[in-house]
Amino acid sequence: MRRVNDGLPDGWTIERVRRAADDPEATLLTLDRQVVVEDRDRRDHVSLRPDTILGFPAFNLSLVRVGDDWYMGQLETDGSVLCWAIYGTDLGAVIRGM
């Protein structure tokens, strides 16, 4: 069973994420969804296997962690996530960049 803060970097809780993003609805999303990143060189999408997915309804954005990297994207109406770029490895800096 997944606990509320599973998948977040050390020192982070979902409450801290919500405060940092100024989004009280921010949540950890389940990993059982399609996640892709745009590959502009190939004009295609590449599947990702995320460790963590955060949803930010106030901004209609998602952050997806694969290894050490955080990707930014959006949650599609079918529940999939379309990412467009890597935004770094520091969750706090990535949240500030939203």
TAVEN-V669136 format. One record per backbone hydrogen bond with DSSP energy under -0.5 kcal/mol. NH is the residue of the N-H (numbers start at 1). CO is the residue of the C=O. If there is no record, write none. Layout:
# TAVEN-V669136
((NH | CO) (NH | CO))
This chain:
# TAVEN-V669136
((6 | 3) (8 | 5) (12 | 9) (17 | 13) (18 | 14) (19 | 15) (20 | 16) (21 | 17) (22 | 18) (23 | 18) (26 | 23) (27 | 55) (29 | 53) (33 | 31) (36 | 81) (37 | 46) (38 | 83) (39 | 44) (40 | 38) (43 | 39) (44 | 39) (46 | 37) (48 | 35) (50 | 48) (51 | 65) (52 | 65) (54 | 63) (55 | 27) (56 | 61) (59 | 56) (60 | 56) (61 | 56) (62 | 73) (63 | 54) (64 | 71) (65 | 52) (66 | 64) (66 | 69) (69 | 66) (70 | 88) (71 | 64) (71 | 69) (72 | 85) (73 | 62) (74 | 82) (76 | 74) (76 | 80) (79 | 76) (81 | 34) (82 | 74) (83 | 36) (83 | 81) (84 | 72) (85 | 72) (87 | 70) (88 | 70) (91 | 89) (94 | 90) (95 | 91) (96 | 92) (97 | 93) (98 | 95))
